[in-house]
Amino acid sequence: MTLDVFFTPAALAPHEVAGRAVFVVDVLRTTTVICAALSHGARGVVPVGGVEEASRLTQTLGPEGVLMTGERNSEPIEGFALGNSPLEMVEEKVRGKTLVMTTSNGTPALLAVQGASEVYVAAAANLAAAGARAQAILQERKDLVILCAGKDGRFGLDDAYTAGRLAMEALGGRRRRKGLSDAALAAVDLVRRYGSRWERPLVLSAAGRQLAALGRQADVLDSARENSYPVLPVMRNRRITVEGG
């Protein structure tokens, strides 16, 4: 059994995801936003590399059924229909729409795992669904990768804690250490340090503090609600949809 955690995409080499199942985590806020949007009826989410690519793709897909969403420096992007807040992903705005998304940390992480056999989106918001799939994959194939988006190319407490929670779900709550990489062990130890309440590690993280300073603490608290958007997003051909939907 092998369970690897990578704390930033910069630490990830292409061969380390090739043919493996990967769970991408950016709990503040991209993966939470994706769960919220799909839970409220969005047709899909397409991560892109930047603002220009988002504009081009929106024109190609047809602007009537497409919404551009995202952020730069935690702030909404001028000209985009939506920002990067899970609280914006309400049914009346997103149902039936395709979201073209670009964010500072989350979408680069999603785009960094091309070559993986499967790519899933994980957050507190869908921990049970993501954890059940991670456990099944680990039992069947004995191999799993959790990729944290981090913050600005650096370790992020919020994502590392989320990776630890997901790793523990994948292990079925067993306190085993064999097969866990050093980073996976560190992530699991963060859970032992902070316990089961999401608010503390998310609020204390650099991302959480930045959002609070911008008056967006409600986003942090919403992202800390376990199983609030209980879907399992899967990315195929750069399009994220609900698994089985």
N, C-alpha and C positions, 0 to 999 in steps of 0.2 A: 504494500500500500504506500502511495506517495501523495501527500497533500502539501502543495507549495503555496506560499503567500508572497506576493511582490508588493512592496509598499508604494512604488511609483512605476509608471510605464518605462521610465528611463532605465530601470533595473532589469528590464525584460528583453531578452534576446529572441529573435523570431523562432529559433528552434525550440525554445522553451514552451511555446504554445502550439506548435505544429502537431495536429492530430489529437489534441487534448481538449477536454471540456473546460471552459473558463467561465468564471463568474466575475463580472465587473462591478465594482463598488465605488460610488461617489455619493454618499448619503446626504451631503450638503452641497449641491442639492440635485444634481442631474438624475441619478437613478431613482430618487424619490419622485421627482417630477414625471419621469417616464411611467412609473407605476401609477401615479395619480391620473395622468392623461389617459392611459389605456383602461384603467378602472372606470373612468367616466365616459368611455365610448369612443375614444380616438381610434381611427383605423390603423394607424401606425406612426412610428417615429423614425426619421431618417437622420442619423448624425452626419454632420459635414465638418470640414476643416476650418471654415471661416465665413465671414459675412458675404463676400463676393460669391462663393460657391453656393451659399444658401439662396441668394437672389437668383442665380442662374438656374438652380434646380427648381425653384418655385415657379419660374416662368416656363420651364420645360414640362413640369407636371400639370400646370394649369392653376393659376392663382385662386380660382373659385373654391377649390377643395383643399387648399394648402394654407397652413399658417406657419410663418417663421417665428421661432421662439429661441430664447437664449439669453446670454449675458456676457459682459466683459467687466472684469474687476467687480463682480457681484452686482452690477447694475444692469438694468434692461438696455437693449441695443436700440438706438434710434431707428425708427422705421419698421421695427418688428412688431407683430401683432401681440405677442406675449413675451414675458420675461422668463425667468428661471425659478419661479415660485410654485410649489405644489398647490398653493391656495388659489392660484389663477386657473388651474386646470379643471374648471367646473364644467359640468355636462353641457350647459347651454353654449359654451364657447368651443368645446373640442369634439363633441360627438360627431362622428362621421368624417372628421377631418384627418388629414395627414400632416404631422408636425415635422418641419425641417428644422433641426436643432444644431446650434453651435454654442459651446460653453468653454470656459477657460481651462477646465481640468477634466470634466467628465467625458465630453465627446472625443478628445484626444486619446483617452484610455480605451474607449470603445473601438476607435479606429486602429489602435495598436495591436489588436489581437486577430488580425486577419491570418488565416491559416489554421485557426483552431477548429476542431471538429464541431463544437457547439459553443455558442456564446449566450450567456444568460445575464440578466440585470438583477442586482440584489441591493436591498436596503432594509432598514428596520421595517418599512412599510409593507414588505412582503416576505418577512423572515421565514414564516412557516412554509410557504410555497417554495421559496428558493432552497430552504434547508432540506425539505423532503426530496427535491430533485437532486441536490448535492449528495445526500445520503445514498440515494439509489445509484447514482453514478459511481460513488466511491466503492460501494459494495459490489457492483457489477464489473467495473473496469479497474478498480484499485488505483485510480489516478485522477487528480483534480487540481486545478489552479484557481486561486482567488487573486484578482488584480485590483489593487487600490488605485484610485486616481491621484490621491495625494493633493497637495496644494502647491502650485507654482514649482513643480518638479521636486518637492520635498515631502518627507514623511508628514502625514496628517493623522492626528490622534483619532479624529472622528471615523475615518475610513479604516484605520487599523483595528479599532475596537469592533467595528462592524464585521470586519474579516474574522476576528476572533469569535464573534457570536455565530457567524455562518459556519466556521470550522467546527465549532462544538455541535451545531445541529447536524452537520455531515457525519460526525462521529457518533451520533445518537446519544449524546450526553456522556459518553464514556471518557474517562480521564486517561486516555492512552497517549503515549508520546512516540511510539515506534512509527516511523514513516513520515513524521512531520518534519518539515524543514525548520531551520532555526527561526526564520521569520514567522512561520506558522506557530511555533512554540511561543514566540514573543507575543503574537496576537492573542493567543489563548490566555496567556498570563495577564494581558490587559483586562480581560473579562474578569479574571479572579481579583484584579486590583479594583475595578470599578463596579463589579456586581452586575445585576440584571437591569438596572435602571438606565435607560438611554440618555436621559437629559444631561447627566453630569459630564460624561466624556464629550458629548456634542457641544454643550455650552462652553466647556473649557478649551476646546480646540481653537486653533487659529482661525479656521473658517467660521466657527460659531461666533467667536468674538468680533470678527469683521462684520458679519451679518448683523449682530446686535448693534454695533456702532453705526450702521447704516439704517437703523430702525426696522430691521427685518427679523427680529427675534421670534416673531410668530412663525416664520418659516422653519427656524431651528426646532421649535417645539412641535410643529406639525411633522417634521422629519423624524422626531423621536417617538412617534406613536406607532407602536409595534402592530403589524398586521392591519394597518389602517387602509391600505390599498392592496388587497390580497390576490394579486395576479402574478403570473410568472411570465415576464417578458423574455422573448428569445430573439436574437438577431440572426437573420439569414440574408445574405446578399445585401448587407448594409441597411436592411430594413428591420425594425423592431416591431414585433406584434405579440399578441397574447398567445402563449403556447396552447395549441389545441383550438384556438379561436378561428 
